[in-house]
Amino acid sequence: MRPGNRSRTSDWVAALRALYSEAPPDLALFDDAVAERLLPPGLGALVRGAARAPFGARLAHRLIGSATRGLSYGVPLRTAAIDQAVVRAVDSGIRQLVVLGAGLDARAWRMPALSPVTVFELDHPDTQGFKRDGIGELRPLAKEVRFCSIDFERQTLPEVLAQHDFDPQAPSVWVWEGVTMYLTAEAIEATLDAVAELSAASSCLCMTYLPREYASPWLRTVGEVGAMWIGEALRFQEDPHEIAARLEQRCFEVEQDDSAVEWAERWPEREARRVRPFERLTVARRVAG
Ligand SMILES: C[S@@+](CC[C@H](N)C(=O)[O-])C[C@H]1O[C@@H](n2cnc3c(N)ncnc32)[C@H](O)[C@@H]1O
């Protein structure tokens, strides 16, 4: 990401989360009232208008879903699937959450389960500055939030987390949501090395990724053009066995690897059948410290 050029992809992702927070009960997956206040004014007004009009959220769900061939459904569904994994990690006693490329992620302000947890939000200073303006004085539900600004192209995770009193001897849950597809394989390797170095035994990594054949060639081209339009290039795709191998090399054992098709089991059948398995979520546990 170029300096002075904050991420626009995080705006679109947060807009979808804001929309689904206002969705009818059969579609709603979480309450992310914070997402709306983080949006740039134009996008915020659009989401408010859609969400508050009669049947607006359902209509927007259908229209955006049809226009994106089901891609948009994956965003709220993956967020809910990661929320579940984070709650399981906290229930198992983990007290540090690191959000890599946090964007406008609002878990620290919306998840009561994080009340005993210190959250480390890592993102580019330009995106993080915009988010901090939107958050203002809003108190987190997490025990504490530490904003750790980082440029992944110039700084390393260990050096930045050390400046914020991260404890590598205590287990952590790492969330890497909707980021890997924009990185090079070298950046993925370097980040996984750093995560492994900083992960005590029982730490948990939740990462989403695109499999190689995530869509038809035509739809992949549309996806690549769409990503470039919002300022990113789609670079990284790998299949589940390749991701598992990368993780196993670093003493992480895969506990879950699934796609939007499985996450959509929480939706009624008529909605779930529109979902396509573009993105996947791996949840892996560190078996050695
Ligand atoms: C797709 S967005 C984030 C999505 C977010 N995890 C979510 O689900 O809402 C990708 C994030 O990576 C961050 N990012 C991109 N390049 C970066 C860099 N060189 N250093 C730090 N952060 C970067 C962007 O600022 C952005 O917040």
PDBQT file of the ligand as one rigid body, heavy atoms in Angstrom, charges set to zero:
ROOT
HETATM    1  C1  LIG A 301      -8.811  -5.922   2.974  1.00  0.00    +0.000 C 
HETATM    2  S1  LIG A 301      -8.268  -4.829   4.134  1.00  0.00    +0.000 S 
HETATM    3  C2  LIG A 301      -8.583  -5.411   5.719  1.00  0.00    +0.000 C 
HETATM    4  C3  LIG A 301      -9.672  -6.246   6.011  1.00  0.00    +0.000 C 
HETATM    5  C4  LIG A 301      -9.926  -6.404   7.473  1.00  0.00    +0.000 C 
HETATM    6  N1  LIG A 301      -9.107  -7.439   8.034  1.00  0.00    +0.000 N 
HETATM    7  C5  LIG A 301     -11.372  -6.725   7.567  1.00  0.00    +0.000 C 
HETATM    8  O1  LIG A 301     -11.730  -7.884   7.447  1.00  0.00    +0.000 OA
HETATM    9  O2  LIG A 301     -12.137  -5.781   7.728  1.00  0.00    +0.000 OA
HETATM   10  C6  LIG A 301      -6.499  -5.071   4.091  1.00  0.00    +0.000 C 
HETATM   11  C7  LIG A 301      -5.777  -4.312   5.194  1.00  0.00    +0.000 C 
HETATM   12  O3  LIG A 301      -4.368  -4.494   5.053  1.00  0.00    +0.000 OA
HETATM   13  C8  LIG A 301      -3.740  -3.237   5.313  1.00  0.00    +0.000 C 
HETATM   14  N2  LIG A 301      -2.445  -3.136   4.597  1.00  0.00    +0.000 N 
HETATM   15  C9  LIG A 301      -2.233  -3.229   3.269  1.00  0.00    +0.000 A 
HETATM   16  N3  LIG A 301      -0.920  -3.028   3.001  1.00  0.00    +0.000 NA
HETATM   17  C10 LIG A 301      -0.295  -2.798   4.187  1.00  0.00    +0.000 A 
HETATM   18  C11 LIG A 301       1.033  -2.525   4.586  1.00  0.00    +0.000 A 
HETATM   19  N4  LIG A 301       2.030  -2.438   3.702  1.00  0.00    +0.000 N 
HETATM   20  N5  LIG A 301       1.306  -2.367   5.895  1.00  0.00    +0.000 NA
HETATM   21  C12 LIG A 301       0.324  -2.450   6.797  1.00  0.00    +0.000 A 
HETATM   22  N6  LIG A 301      -0.981  -2.718   6.506  1.00  0.00    +0.000 NA
HETATM   23  C13 LIG A 301      -1.283  -2.875   5.208  1.00  0.00    +0.000 A 
HETATM   24  C14 LIG A 301      -4.707  -2.193   4.809  1.00  0.00    +0.000 C 
HETATM   25  O4  LIG A 301      -4.494  -0.931   5.439  1.00  0.00    +0.000 OA
HETATM   26  C15 LIG A 301      -6.058  -2.816   5.151  1.00  0.00    +0.000 C 
HETATM   27  O5  LIG A 301      -6.569  -2.391   6.377  1.00  0.00    +0.000 OA
ENDROOT
TORSDOF 0
